[in-house]
C-alpha cells in the first residue's frame, strides 16, 4: 500500500494507475489526511465502460433492466413493405 499526495498523483497519474491495475492500493492524501483510495476494480465489477455507464443509468432510474434476459436476439419484422414505402414516397413527391 502506498500513499501519495494529490499533486504528485496528478503529475504521475498514468504510473499510479498501472500500479493500481497490478492489485496494489494507493492512498490519496491531502495535507497528510487520506481523502481517497485508488485500487484495482472490485470482484464482479464490469470490465467494460459501457456496462458501468448502463449500470449508472439504471441506478438513476432512466432505464429499467429487462425482466427476462435472453441470449437470442428478437426477430425483426419490417415496419412497412418496400412497395408501401415507395408509394408513400411517390405521393409525397407528387404533393410538392
C-alpha positions as CSV (number, residue, x, y, z in Angstrom):
1,X,0.0,0.0,0.0
2,X,1.3,3.4,-1.0
3,X,0.4,6.9,0.0
4,X,0.6,9.8,-2.5
5,X,-0.3,13.5,-2.4
6,X,-2.9,14.9,-4.8
7,X,-0.3,17.0,-6.7
8,X,2.1,14.1,-7.2
9,X,-0.8,11.8,-8.2
10,X,-1.9,14.4,-10.8
11,X,1.6,14.7,-12.2
12,X,2.2,10.9,-12.4
13,X,-1.4,9.6,-12.8
14,X,-0.5,7.0,-15.5
15,X,2.1,5.5,-13.3
16,X,-0.2,5.1,-10.3
17,X,-3.0,3.7,-12.5
18,X,-0.6,1.0,-13.7
19,X,0.4,0.3,-10.1
20,X,-3.3,0.0,-9.0
21,X,-4.0,-2.3,-12.0
22,X,-1.5,-4.8,-10.6
23,X,-3.5,-5.0,-7.4
24,X,-1.9,-2.5,-5.1
25,X,-4.0,0.1,-3.3
26,X,-2.8,3.7,-3.3
27,X,-4.0,6.1,-0.6
28,X,-4.5,9.6,-1.9
29,X,-3.7,12.3,0.7
30,X,-4.4,16.0,1.1
31,X,-2.2,17.7,3.7
32,X,-1.5,14.2,5.2
33,X,-5.1,13.2,5.5
34,X,-6.4,10.3,3.4
35,X,-9.1,11.5,1.1
36,X,-9.4,8.7,-1.4
37,X,-8.2,5.2,-2.3
38,X,-7.1,4.1,-5.8
39,X,-7.1,0.4,-6.4
40,X,-8.0,-2.4,-8.7
41,X,-11.6,-3.0,-9.7
42,X,-13.6,-5.0,-7.2
43,X,-14.6,-8.5,-8.0
44,X,-17.8,-8.5,-10.1
45,X,-17.2,-5.0,-11.4
46,X,-18.0,-4.5,-15.1
47,X,-14.9,-4.8,-17.3
48,X,-16.4,-2.6,-20.0
49,X,-17.1,1.1,-19.6
50,X,-20.4,0.7,-21.4
51,X,-21.5,-1.8,-18.7
52,X,-20.7,0.7,-16.0
53,X,-22.5,3.5,-17.8
54,X,-25.5,1.3,-18.3
55,X,-25.5,0.4,-14.6
56,X,-25.4,4.1,-13.7
57,X,-28.3,4.9,-16.0
58,X,-30.3,2.1,-14.4
59,X,-29.4,3.4,-10.9
60,X,-30.6,6.9,-11.9
61,X,-34.0,5.4,-12.9
62,X,-33.7,6.4,-16.6
63,X,-34.0,2.7,-17.7
64,X,-35.3,-0.4,-16.2
65,X,-33.4,-3.7,-16.7
66,X,-35.1,-6.4,-18.7
67,X,-37.3,-8.8,-16.7
68,X,-36.2,-11.8,-18.8
69,X,-32.6,-12.0,-20.1
70,X,-32.2,-13.9,-23.3
71,X,-29.1,-14.5,-25.4
72,X,-31.1,-14.7,-28.6
73,X,-31.9,-11.5,-30.5
74,X,-35.6,-10.9,-31.2
75,X,-36.7,-11.4,-34.8
76,X,-37.0,-8.1,-36.7
77,X,-40.1,-7.6,-38.7
78,X,-40.3,-4.8,-41.3
79,X,-42.3,-1.8,-40.3
80,X,-43.7,-1.5,-43.8
81,X,-43.2,-3.2,-47.1
82,X,-40.9,-1.7,-49.7
83,X,-43.9,-1.3,-52.0
84,X,-45.8,0.7,-49.4
85,X,-42.8,2.9,-48.7
86,X,-42.2,3.7,-52.4
87,X,-46.0,4.5,-52.8
88,X,-45.8,6.9,-49.9
89,X,-42.6,8.5,-51.3
90,X,-44.2,9.0,-54.7
91,X,-47.3,10.5,-53.1
92,X,-45.2,12.8,-51.0
93,X,-43.2,14.0,-54.1
94,X,-46.4,14.4,-56.0
95,X,-47.7,16.9,-53.4
96,X,-44.7,19.2,-54.0
